[in-house]
Structures are given as C-alpha cells and as structure tokens.
Amino acid sequence: MELKAYCADMRGEVALWKAKAYDLMRTVYGKASQPDAAIAGPIGQLSDMIDDLERKIERLDTECPATWDKEKAELERIISDMNEIWEDAWRRASEKSPDDF
C-alpha cells in the first residue's frame, strides 16, 4: 500500500477511535460524575494513545520515508493495545450500575 493512502486510512481509524472513546466516556460519565480509577485510568490512557497515534501518523505522512515497515508495525501495535484497553474498560463500565461509581 502506498504511504499516503495508508496515512489516510489511519486517519480514518483515528476518527473511529475518537468516537469509541467518546462513547465510552459518555457511558461512564453518564453513570457518575467521577468514575473510579479502574475505569478513569484506561479512559485517560486511550486518550493519550489516540493523541500519540495522531502525531505518529502526521510525522509519517510528513517525512514520507522510502521504507516505513517499522512505523507501520508500531501503529498497528498501538491500535492493538488500544483495542485491548477499550474492551476491558467497556466491559468494566457495562458491569457497573450508577451506584457503583
């Protein structure tokens, strides 16, 4: 895949992750104004990872290296890690009632 097309696809992936993070925050904060650390921590971590992903994509697109396999692997690892964190946080948030927060 061409680098510019890959970066465009990854920007779409970032947009999806922002929506997923927003849905998670809306669910959690809809149940309580201050969630416990078991859920608040992963939400913050996801937000930081999304920001990091955006910076890495922008740098990759700007620098446009001839070989970018290492960068691609790193972006895919970040997304994989984000998916695990999101699934765990979503599961925890879904299991709690408003009284638990």
C-alpha positions, 0 to 999 in steps of 0.5 A, a space after each residue: 500500500 502506498 504511504 499516503 493512502 495508508 496515512 489516510 486510512 489511519 486517519 480514518 481509524 483515528 476518527 473511529 477511535 475518537 468516537 469509541 472513546 467518546 462513547 465510552 466516556 459518555 457511558 461512564 460519565 453518564 453513570 457518575 460524575 467521577 468514575 473510579 480509577 479502574 475505569 478513569 485510568 484506561 479512559 485517560 490512557 486511550 486518550 493519550 494513545 489516540 493523541 500519540 497515534 495522531 502525531 505518529 501518523 502526521 510525522 509519517 505522512 510528513 517525512 514520507 520515508 522510502 521504507 516505513 515497515 517499522 512505523 507501520 508495525 508500531 501503529 498497528 501495535 498501538 491500535 492493538 493495545 488500544 483495542 485491548 484497553 477499550 474492551 476491558 474498560 467497556 466491559 468494566 463500565 457495562 458491569 457497573 450500575 450508577 451506584 457503583 461509581 
